[in-house]
């Protein structure tokens, strides 16, 4: 049952990530940035709510795992070149950490 919840959440998260990328990715990959930031915020909230079991499988592992995409982040960072790529990478990581902290704080 847990595997099905992870698959369901992952499917929903990855469809949303795809839609964000199609709609907002441009020279700075705003769709990927938004997907990673929202996933971090929600995962921080999951930690703040102390989700476990089926709820964590569906939302944390599944949805947030499907929504976030650090493999695309790395490829996009490389494609932007050394200076812009580094700025995009550092900015995404900083926003993700800030969003996770905010989610945890608001949920607590």
Contact map, one row per residue, 1 for C-alpha under 8 A:
111110000000000000000000000000000000000000000000000000000000000000000000000000000000000000000000000000000000
111111000000000000000000000000000000000000000000000011001100000000000000000000000000000000000000000000000000
111111100000000000000000000000000000000000000000000000001000000000000000000000000000000000000000000000000000
111111110000000000000000000000000000000000000000000000000000000000000000000000000000000000000000000000000000
111111111000000000000000000000000000000000000000000001001100010000000000000000000000000000000000000000000000
011111111100000000000000000000000000000000000000000000001110111000000000000000000000000000000000000000000000
001111111110000000000000000000000000000000000000000000000100010000000000000000000000000000000000000000000000
000111111111000000000000000000000000000000000000000000000100011000000000000000000000000000000000000000000000
000011111111100000000000000000000000000000000000000000001110111101000000000000000000000000000000000000000000
000001111111110000000000000000000000000000000000000000000100111111100000000000000000000000000000000000000000
000000111111111000000000000000000000000000000000000000000000011001000000000000000000000000000000000000000000
000000011111111100000000000000000000000000000000000000000000001001100000000000000000000000000000000000000000
000000001111111110000000000000000000000000000000000000000000011111110000000000000000000000000000000000000000
000000000111111111000000000000000000000000000000000000000000001001110000000000000000000000000000000000000000
000000000011111111100000000000000000000000000000000000000000000000100000000000000000000000000000000000000000
000000000001111111110000000000000010000000000000000000000000000000100000000000000000000000000000000000000000
000000000000111111111000000000110010000000000000000000000000000001110000000000000000000000000000000000000000
000000000000011111111100000000000000000000000000000000000000000000000000000000000000000000000000000000000000
000000000000001111111110000000000000000000000000000000000000000000000000000000000000000000000000000000000000
000000000000000111111111100000110110000000000000000000000000000000000000000000000000000000000000000000000000
000000000000000011111111100011110000000000000000000000000000000000000000000000000000000000000000000000000000
000000000000000001111111100000100000000000000000000000000000000000000000000000000000000000000000000000000000
000000000000000000111111100000100000000000000000000000000000000000000000000000000000000000000000000000000000
000000000000000000011111110011100000000000000000000000000000000000000000000000000000000000000000000000000000
000000000000000000011111111111110000000000000000000000000000000000000000000000000000000000000000000000000000
000000000000000000000001111111000000000000000000000000000000000000000000000000000000000000000000000000000000
000000000000000000000000111110000000000000000000000000000000000000000000000000000000000000000000000000000000
000000000000000000000000111111000000000000000000000000000000000000000000000000000000000100000000000000000000
000000000000000000001001111111111000000000000000000000000000000000000000000100000000000000000000000000000000
000000000000000000001001110111111100000000000000000000000000000000000000000000000000000000000000000000000000
000000000000000010011111100011111110000000000000000000000000000000000000000000000000000000000000000000000000
000000000000000010011000100011111111000000000000000000000000000000011001100000000000000000000000000000000000
000000000000000000000000000011111111100000000000000000000000000000000000000000000000000000010000000000000000
000000000000000000010000000001111111110000000000000000000000000000000000000000000000000000000000000000000000
000000000000000110010000000000111111111000000000000000000000000000111000000000000000000000000000000000000000
000000000000000000000000000000011111111100000000000000000000000000111100000000000000000000010001000000000000
000000000000000000000000000000001111111110000000000000000000000000010000000000000000000000010011001000000000
000000000000000000000000000000000111111111000000000000000000000000000000000000000000000000000000001000000000
000000000000000000000000000000000011111111100000000000000000001110110000000000000000000000000000000000000000
000000000000000000000000000000000001111111110000000000000000000100010000000000000000000000000001101100100000
000000000000000000000000000000000000111111111000000000000000000000000000000000000000000000000001001111110000
000000000000000000000000000000000000011111111100000000000001000100000000000000000000000000000000000100100000
000000000000000000000000000000000000001111111110000000000011000100000000000000000000000000000000000100100000
000000000000000000000000000000000000000111111111000000000000000000000000000000000000000000000000001111110000
000000000000000000000000000000000000000011111111100000000000000000000000000000000000000000000000000101111111
000000000000000000000000000000000000000001111111111000010011000000000000000000000000000000000000000000110010
000000000000000000000000000000000000000000111111111000000000000000000000000000000000000000000000000000010000
000000000000000000000000000000000000000000011111111000000000000000000000000000000000000000000000000000111111
000000000000000000000000000000000000000000001111111000000000000000000000000000000000000000000000000000010011
000000000000000000000000000000000000000000000111111100000000000000000000000000000000000000000000000000000000
000000000000000000000000000000000000000000000111111110110000000000000000000000000000000000000000000000000000
000000000000000000000000000000000000000000000000011111111000000000000000000000000000000000000000000000000000
010000000000000000000000000000000000000000000000001111111000000000000000000000000000000000000000000000000000
010010000000000000000000000000000000000000000000000111111100000000000000000000000000000000000000000000000000
000000000000000000000000000000000000000000000000001111111111000000000000000000000000000000000000000000000000
000000000000000000000000000000000000000000000100001111111111100000000000000000000000000000000000000000000000
011011001000000000000000000000000000000000000000000111111111110000000000000000000000000000000000000000000000
010011111100000000000000000000000000000000000000000001111111111000000000000000000000000000000000000000000000
000001001000000000000000000000000000000000100100000000111111111100000000000000000000000000000000000000000000
000000000000000000000000000000000000000001100100000000111111111110000000000000000000000000000000000000000000
000001001100000000000000000000000000000000000000000000011111111110000000000000000000000000000000000000000000
000011111110100000000000000000000000000000000000000000001111111111000000000000000000000000000000000000000000
000001011111110000000000000000000000001000000000000000000111111111100000000000000000000000000000000000000000
000000001100100000000000000000000000001101100000000000000011111111110000000000000000000000000000000000000000
000000000100100000000000000000000000001000000000000000000001111111111000000000000000000000000000000000000000
000000001111110010000000000000000000000000000000000000000000011111111000000000000000000000000000000000000000
000000000101111110000000000000000011001000000000000000000000001111111000000000000000000000000000000000000000
000000000000110010000000000000010011101100000000000000000000000111111100000000000000000000000000000000000000
000000000000000000000000000000010011000000000000000000000000000011111111100000000000000000000000000000000000
000000000000000000000000000000000001000000000000000000000000000000011111110000000000000000000000000000000000
000000000000000000000000000000000000000000000000000000000000000000001111111000000000000000000000000000000000
000000000000000000000000000000010000000000000000000000000000000000001111111100000000000000000000000000000000
000000000000000000000000000000010000000000000000000000000000000000001111111110000000000010000000000000000000
000000000000000000000000000000000000000000000000000000000000000000000111111111000000000010000000000000000000
000000000000000000000000000000000000000000000000000000000000000000000011111111100000000000000000000000000000
000000000000000000000000000010000000000000000000000000000000000000000001111111110000100000000000000000000000
000000000000000000000000000000000000000000000000000000000000000000000000111111111001110110000000000000000000
000000000000000000000000000000000000000000000000000000000000000000000000011111111100100000000000000000000000
000000000000000000000000000000000000000000000000000000000000000000000000001111111000100000000000000000000000
000000000000000000000000000000000000000000000000000000000000000000000000000111111111100000000000000000000000
000000000000000000000000000000000000000000000000000000000000000000000000000011111111110000000000000000000000
000000000000000000000000000000000000000000000000000000000000000000000000000001011111110000000000000000000000
000000000000000000000000000000000000000000000000000000000000000000000000000000011111111000000000000000000000
000000000000000000000000000000000000000000000000000000000000000000000000000010011111111100000000000000000000
000000000000000000000000000000000000000000000000000000000000000000000000000111111111111110000000000000000000
000000000000000000000000000000000000000000000000000000000000000000000000000010001111111111000000000000000000
000000000000000000000000000000000000000000000000000000000000000000000000000000000011111111100000000000000000
000000000000000000000000000100000000000000000000000000000000000000000000000010000001111111110000000000000000
000000000000000000000000000000000000000000000000000000000000000000000000110010000000111111111000000000000000
000000000000000000000000000000000000000000000000000000000000000000000000000000000000011111111100000000000000
000000000000000000000000000000000000000000000000000000000000000000000000000000000000001111111110000000000000
000000000000000000000000000000001001100000000000000000000000000000000000000000000000000111111111000000000000
000000000000000000000000000000000000000000000000000000000000000000000000000000000000000011111111100000000000
000000000000000000000000000000000000000000000000000000000000000000000000000000000000000001111111110000000000
000000000000000000000000000000000000100000000000000000000000000000000000000000000000000000111111111000000000
000000000000000000000000000000000001100110000000000000000000000000000000000000000000000000011111111100000000
000000000000000000000000000000000000000100000000000000000000000000000000000000000000000000001111111110000000
000000000000000000000000000000000000000000000000000000000000000000000000000000000000000000000111111111000000
000000000000000000000000000000000000110110010000000000000000000000000000000000000000000000000011111111100000
000000000000000000000000000000000000000111111000000000000000000000000000000000000000000000000001111111110000
000000000000000000000000000000000000000010010000000000000000000000000000000000000000000000000000111111111000
000000000000000000000000000000000000000010011000000000000000000000000000000000000000000000000000011111111100
000000000000000000000000000000000000000111111101000000000000000000000000000000000000000000000000001111111110
000000000000000000000000000000000000000010011111100000000000000000000000000000000000000000000000000111111111
000000000000000000000000000000000000000000001001000000000000000000000000000000000000000000000000000011111111
000000000000000000000000000000000000000000001001000000000000000000000000000000000000000000000000000001111111
000000000000000000000000000000000000000000001101100000000000000000000000000000000000000000000000000000111111
000000000000000000000000000000000000000000001001100000000000000000000000000000000000000000000000000000011111
